[in-house]
Every structure is written in C-alpha cells, then in structure tokens.
Amino acid sequence: LGAAFVTFDLIGNVIFDVQGDFVPPLLKLTNVSDSDQTTYYVLLTSAIFVHVITDMFWIFPFLYYVAICLYLTRCFRMLVEYELEPVMQNLALPKTLPRAIFSYEYLATMVKDADCVFAFPLFTIFVTNILNISLLLYYILWKGATTFTITNPIFPSMLLMWLMLLGGIVVVSAVVAAHLNDEAQKPLDVLYKAKLNSATDTELLQLNVFLHKLNQRNVGFTCWELFIITKPLLLTLSGIFFTFFTVIYQLSPPQNS
C-alpha cells in the first residue's frame, strides 16, 4: 500500500497535477488547446479522477481508524451499562465482576493492538497537518488579495478545501481518541461508588486488583507511543497550532516589499 500510494501520488502530482489556472500539465505537454473541447475535458476529468484516487489512499485508513475508535468506545460504554449496571443502580458490587474484569482486560488489549497500527500515522497526522494548516492559513491571509479573484475561483477553492480537510482530520482524530480514553476510565469512577458491606473477601481482592490496574493503566491511542491522546491534549494541540501560526506570521514579508 505504501508503494502504491507513492506511485499514484507521483502520477497525480507530476503528470496530472492541477495548477493555479486549473490546467493539468498533460494538456500543455500535448498542446491541447481550449478549442479541442472533447480532448480537453477528457484529460481534465482524468486529472480530477486520479487526484480523487490518490486521496483515497490516505482517507480510507483515516476512516478505518475512526471506525475502530467508535467501535471500541461503544464496547467500553456497553461494559459499564451492562456489566456494572448493579453498581449504578444500588451501589452494590455485581456478581458478574470477574466477567467485567475479563471484558475490560480484553478491550484494553484490543486498544493496545490497534495502537500498534495507528500510533505512527497519528503522529504524522498531528505533526504534518498542524504545520500544513498553519502554512495554508498564512498563504490565504497574505495572498488572498491576489489569489481570491472571481476570474480564478478554482485555486482558492482548493486551498480552502484543503484547509478544512486537514483541520477536520486533526480535530476528528483527536476527539475520537480522547473520547475513547474517557470511556475507558469510566469503570474506575463507577466502582469507586460501590458499597462493600456485603462483599466477600474474594470480591474485595478482585476489586482491589482491578482498581489498581485501572489507576496504573491509561488506556487509549498514542502518538508514536510518546503520549496518550486525552481530552486535555485538545488544548495542547490548539496551543501548538497557534504557536506555529504565530511564528510563521511573524516571518511574513513587509507590506511594501
């Protein structure tokens, strides 16, 4: 898939790349003019199609990651609603506590296995996309007067599309992973409310071991195993974006240059 992505990306960007005037280089290389409408629109449609195909190579893995996060989040929510429901109703330890512990351990292992797949892609998403968003926003702000014209609406529209797409990928990637981490920590809050008057020694031992594991383990997706994506990380990402943009904005050329 990596080799296919590089190959199709090179084809899309070198041969069929859409320039500011929305004329693929292939049209210029073949000397196709606007008068030859049939050939022109066939090549233009081919350029758009190849760009869509190249985009799918990285959009589909992103959608797969979102689907995995939503599925695991629902599994943790169902664990609390069904396995730990007696604790929420009468604050007593459920008889199915061993099964709840086993289910939680199994789900935590699933998250760890999925993190081995998505850790590096998430790292690249947060590092490269935040920088790309800053550069795109800088270009739109400083080149808006000359780029955003009525006679040339395609290129500005592409910049805005990329800005919204990259921003949406960063936000969605962080939000779904942070929501998964929040749902994975809810059993800890629920079990702290349980009444232990009628609990046996075996149940107390199981509960203590389980609570110790919950306190020591932070279940969630990581960025290349550097840090776990949590809700406070959303504010950190916002700060990183504003820092990138401020530095780039300060390096902007003077108005009279």
C-alpha positions in Angstrom: 0.0 0.0 0.0 2.9 2.4 0.7 4.5 1.7 -2.7 1.1 2.1 -4.4 0.5 5.4 -2.5 3.8 6.8 -3.6 3.3 5.7 -7.2 -0.2 7.1 -7.6 0.8 10.2 -5.7 3.7 10.9 -8.1 1.4 10.2 -11.1 -1.2 12.6 -9.7 1.2 15.4 -8.8 3.7 15.2 -11.7 1.6 14.2 -14.7 -1.9 15.3 -13.8 -1.2 18.0 -11.2 -3.8 20.8 -11.2 -2.1 24.2 -11.3 -3.4 27.6 -10.2 -5.2 28.0 -13.6 -6.7 24.5 -13.2 -4.9 23.3 -16.4 -3.1 19.9 -16.0 0.5 19.9 -17.3 -0.6 17.0 -19.5 -2.7 19.4 -21.5 0.3 21.7 -22.0 2.6 18.8 -22.9 0.2 17.5 -25.5 -0.5 21.0 -26.8 -4.2 20.6 -26.3 -6.0 23.9 -26.5 -9.3 25.0 -25.3 -10.7 24.8 -28.8 -10.5 21.0 -28.7 -13.2 20.7 -26.1 -13.6 17.0 -26.1 -9.9 16.1 -25.5 -9.6 18.9 -23.1 -12.4 17.8 -20.8 -11.4 14.2 -21.1 -7.9 14.9 -19.8 -9.3 17.3 -17.2 -11.7 14.7 -15.9 -8.8 12.2 -15.9 -6.7 14.6 -13.8 -9.6 15.0 -11.3 -10.2 11.3 -11.1 -6.5 10.5 -10.4 -6.4 13.1 -7.7 -9.5 11.5 -6.1 -7.9 8.1 -6.3 -4.7 9.3 -4.7 -6.7 11.0 -1.9 -8.5 7.7 -1.1 -5.2 6.0 -0.2 -4.9 8.2 2.9 -8.6 9.0 3.5 -9.7 5.3 3.8 -7.1 4.5 6.5 -8.3 7.6 8.4 -11.9 6.4 8.1 -10.9 3.0 9.3 -9.2 4.5 12.3 -12.3 6.5 13.2 -14.5 3.4 12.8 -12.2 1.4 15.1 -12.2 4.2 17.7 -16.0 4.4 17.7 -16.4 0.7 17.9 -14.1 0.4 20.9 -15.7 3.4 22.6 -19.1 1.7 22.3 -17.7 -1.5 23.7 -16.4 0.3 26.8 -19.7 2.1 27.2 -21.6 -1.2 27.0 -19.3 -2.7 29.6 -20.3 0.0 32.0 -24.0 -0.1 31.2 -24.5 -3.9 31.3 -21.7 -5.5 33.4 -21.5 -2.7 36.0 -25.2 -1.8 36.0 -25.9 -3.0 39.5 -23.3 -0.6 40.9 -25.0 2.3 39.2 -28.4 1.2 40.5 -27.9 0.0 44.1 -24.2 0.7 44.6 -23.5 -2.9 45.3 -20.8 -5.0 43.7 -22.2 -7.0 40.8 -22.0 -10.8 40.8 -20.5 -10.5 37.3 -17.5 -8.6 38.5 -15.0 -11.3 37.3 -16.6 -11.2 33.8 -16.4 -7.4 33.8 -12.7 -7.5 34.7 -12.1 -10.1 32.0 -14.0 -8.0 29.4 -12.1 -4.8 30.4 -8.8 -6.6 30.0 -9.8 -7.9 26.7 -10.9 -4.5 25.4 -7.7 -2.9 26.8 -5.7 -5.5 24.8 -7.6 -4.7 21.7 -6.8 -1.0 22.1 -3.2 -1.8 22.6 -3.1 -3.9 19.4 -4.9 -1.2 17.4 -2.5 1.4 18.8 0.4 -0.6 17.3 -1.1 0.0 13.9 -2.2 3.7 14.2 0.5 5.1 16.5 2.8 6.3 13.8 0.0 7.5 11.4 -1.4 9.6 14.3 2.0 11.1 14.9 2.3 12.1 11.3 -1.2 13.5 11.3 -0.6 15.8 14.2 2.9 16.9 13.2 2.5 17.4 9.5 -1.2 18.6 9.4 -0.8 21.2 12.0 2.2 22.7 10.1 0.3 22.4 6.8 -2.8 24.2 8.3 -0.5 27.0 9.6 1.1 27.4 6.1 -2.2 27.3 4.3 -3.8 29.8 6.6 -0.7 32.0 6.2 -0.9 31.8 2.4 -4.7 32.5 2.4 -4.3 35.6 4.6 -1.3 37.1 2.8 -2.1 36.1 -0.8 -5.9 36.5 -0.5 -6.0 39.8 -2.3 -4.3 38.4 -5.4 -5.4 34.8 -5.3 -9.1 35.0 -4.4 -10.5 36.6 -7.6 -13.7 36.0 -9.5 -11.9 35.1 -12.7 -9.8 32.3 -10.9 -12.1 30.7 -8.3 -10.8 27.1 -8.6 -7.4 27.5 -7.0 -8.7 29.5 -3.9 -11.4 26.9 -3.5 -8.9 24.1 -3.5 -6.9 25.9 -0.7 -10.0 26.3 1.4 -10.9 22.7 0.8 -7.5 21.5 1.9 -7.6 23.8 4.9 -11.0 22.4 6.1 -10.0 18.8 5.2 -6.7 18.9 7.1 -8.3 20.7 10.1 -11.1 18.2 10.2 -8.7 15.3 10.1 -6.7 16.7 13.1 -9.8 17.5 15.1 -11.7 14.3 14.4 -8.6 12.2 15.1 -8.0 13.9 18.5 -11.7 13.9 19.5 -12.5 10.2 18.8 -9.3 9.1 20.6 -9.9 11.4 23.6 -13.5 10.1 23.8 -12.2 6.5 23.8 -9.8 7.3 26.6 -12.6 8.9 28.6 -14.9 5.9 28.2 -12.1 3.6 29.2 -11.7 5.4 32.5 -15.4 5.4 33.5 -15.3 1.9 35.2 -12.9 3.4 37.7 -15.4 6.2 38.6 -18.3 3.7 38.8 -16.5 1.2 41.0 -15.4 3.9 43.5 -19.1 4.4 44.3 -19.7 0.7 45.2 -20.8 -0.3 48.7 -18.5 -3.0 50.1 -20.6 -4.1 53.2 -21.8 -7.3 51.7 -18.7 -8.0 49.6 -16.8 -11.2 50.3 -13.0 -11.4 50.7 -12.6 -12.8 47.2 -14.6 -10.0 45.7 -12.7 -7.4 47.6 -9.4 -8.9 46.5 -10.6 -8.9 42.9 -11.8 -5.3 43.2 -8.6 -4.0 44.7 -6.5 -5.7 42.0 -8.8 -4.3 39.3 -8.8 -0.8 40.7 -5.0 -0.9 41.0 -4.8 -1.8 37.3 -7.2 0.9 36.3 -5.2 3.5 38.3 -1.9 2.4 36.8 -3.1 1.9 33.2 -4.2 4.8 30.9 -6.0 3.0 28.0 -6.0 4.9 24.7 -4.3 5.7 21.5 -0.9 7.2 21.4 1.2 9.4 19.1 4.1 7.0 18.3 4.0 6.0 22.0 5.1 9.5 23.0 1.9 10.5 24.8 -1.7 9.2 25.1 -4.4 11.2 23.4 -6.7 12.6 26.1 -9.1 15.5 26.4 -6.5 17.9 27.9 -4.4 17.2 24.8 -7.0 19.0 22.7 -6.0 22.3 24.4 -2.3 21.4 23.9 -2.9 20.9 20.1 -4.6 24.3 19.9 -1.6 25.9 21.6 0.8 24.2 19.2 -1.2 25.4 16.2 -1.3 29.0 17.5 2.4 28.8 18.2 3.2 27.5 14.7 1.0 30.2 13.1 2.4 33.0 15.2 6.0 32.1 14.3 5.1 31.9 10.6 3.0 35.1 10.7 5.9 37.0 12.3 8.2 35.9 9.4 5.8 37.4 6.8 7.2 40.0 4.4 6.5 43.7 4.9 3.5 45.2 3.1 5.6 47.4 0.9 8.1 44.7 -0.2 
